[in-house]
Amino acid sequence: MNIEYKYTKHQVTRTAKADIFSNNKRYLIKCCYELRATYQIKILLSDAISKKGQLIIKVKKECLLKNDLKQLMKENKSHIKVERTLD
């Protein structure tokens, strides 16, 4: 997976941190009605792939997954999963 890293104005690579770490799984909790393949998700997925782990995104049951996220999930099936568990 190729990522174009973004930099702050002082040329430091922007990064992201998962909400919960458990063994080789990273959990990202999102409370939204639409979810796209954001820079945060791509960075966390890249980290999960490099460490042979999995990114699990927890969202509301009614959350709409946009096509760019669906495509990213299709390309990385074993490393990313969406759980619709939040009320």
C-alpha positions in Angstrom: 0.0 0.0 0.0 1.5 3.3 -1.1 0.7 6.4 1.0 1.6 10.0 0.2 2.7 11.2 3.6 1.6 14.7 4.6 3.8 17.1 6.5 3.2 19.8 9.0 4.5 23.3 8.2 7.8 22.4 10.0 8.3 19.3 7.8 7.4 16.7 10.4 5.4 13.7 9.1 1.8 13.8 10.3 0.7 10.6 12.0 -2.4 9.1 13.6 -3.0 7.0 16.7 -5.6 4.3 17.2 -8.1 4.6 20.0 -7.4 1.2 21.4 -4.5 -1.3 20.9 -5.0 -5.0 21.7 -2.4 -7.6 20.7 -2.0 -7.0 17.0 -5.3 -5.2 16.5 -5.9 -1.5 16.3 -9.4 -0.1 17.0 -10.6 3.2 15.7 -14.0 4.4 17.0 -16.0 6.7 14.8 -19.3 8.3 15.6 -20.5 9.5 12.2 -23.1 9.0 9.5 -20.7 8.9 6.6 -17.2 7.5 6.6 -14.5 7.9 3.9 -11.0 6.6 3.5 -9.4 9.5 5.4 -5.7 10.1 5.9 -6.1 8.8 9.5 -7.6 5.5 8.3 -4.9 5.0 5.6 -2.1 5.7 8.1 -3.5 3.3 10.7 -4.1 0.7 8.0 -0.5 1.0 6.7 0.7 0.6 10.3 -1.4 -2.5 10.7 -0.1 -4.0 7.5 3.5 -3.4 8.3 3.1 -5.1 11.7 0.9 -7.9 10.3 -2.1 -6.8 12.3 -5.6 -5.6 11.7 -7.4 -2.3 11.8 -11.0 -2.6 13.2 -13.2 0.5 12.7 -16.2 0.7 15.0 -19.1 2.8 13.7 -22.8 3.4 14.2 -25.2 0.9 12.7 -26.5 3.5 10.2 -23.1 4.7 9.1 -22.7 5.0 5.3 -19.4 3.7 3.9 -18.3 5.8 0.9 -16.9 4.1 -2.2 -13.3 5.1 -1.5 -13.4 3.3 1.8 -15.1 0.2 0.3 -12.4 0.1 -2.3 -9.6 0.3 0.3 -11.3 -2.5 2.3 -11.6 -4.6 -0.8 -7.9 -4.2 -1.6 -6.8 -5.0 2.0 -9.4 -7.6 3.2 -7.3 -9.3 5.7 -6.1 -6.1 7.4 -9.2 -3.9 7.8 -12.7 -4.6 9.1 -15.7 -2.4 10.0 -17.9 -3.3 12.9 -21.3 -1.7 13.2 -21.8 -1.9 16.9 -22.3 1.7 18.2 -25.8 2.9 19.0 
